[in-house]
Amino acid sequence: LQPSFKHYQQQVKANARALAMALMDAGYRITSGGTDNHLMLVDLRTRDADLTGADAEKWLESAGIICNKNGIPQDPRPPRKSR
């Protein structure tokens, strides 16, 4: 109910948009083409066919970004597959 929370949420959304754009600029595909909220689903196959969600989860968490693995449409690999 505090005005500061509204500002915080606006910044979270702006940061998520910036991250999605940076990932797309680096060659990753965001399945929805970007984000309108704090969530994005990144298709790792466009960058490296062998890159897995487990790899990305480990790297992102080491940078302080908490994520989870979800299925990507038409990906034959299960979300929890690791190398």
N, C-alpha and C positions, 0 to 999 in steps of 0.2 A: 503494500500500500504506500510505500515511500517513493517520492519522485526519483530518488537515487537509484531505485531498482529499475525503473523504466530506462534511465540512462545506461545502466549496466547491461540490460538486455539489448539495447540498440547497439552497444559496442560489441557484444558477443556476436550478433548477427553480422556486423561489419567485418569483424575478424574472420568469421567463417567464410564470408564472400571472398575476402582477400586470400585466404588459404585455398579455396576452391580455384580461384583464378591462377594462383601460383602453381598449383598442381597441374592444371590444364596447360599452362605455358611450358611446363616441364615435360609434357607429353603424356600425361595421365588423362584418362577419360572419366568425367563425372557423369554417371548414368543419366542424371536428369538435366545435364548441361550447366549445372551451377547449384546454387542453394538460395532459398528464401528464408531459411531459418538457421539453426546451429548444426544441422545434419547434412551429410553428403555421403553418397555411395560411390566409391572410387573403383573403377575397373582397372586392375593392375596389369591385365594381359596386354593392353595397348603399349605398355612401356617395356615389358619383359615377360615372355610367355611362361617363364619358370618362377617368377616372383609370386609369392603366396601372401595371403592375408596374415598368416602367422609371422612372416618376415616383417611386414609393414607394422603389425601390432607391436612387435618387439622394438623396432626402431623408433616409432612414434612415442611409445611409453618412455623410452630413454630420454626423449626430448620434452617430457612432461605433458604429452598429449594422450589422453585416454581414448581408446577406441575399442571397437569390437569387430568381429568378422561376420559378414552377412553374405548370402548368396547373391551372385550377379546373374542377371538373365542370360541364358544361353552359355553359361560357363559349365563345362562338364565336370569340373573339380568340385568337391564338397567345400564349404566355407572353412572348415577347420583343417584342411589338408596342409601339411608342412612338407618341406623338401625332403 
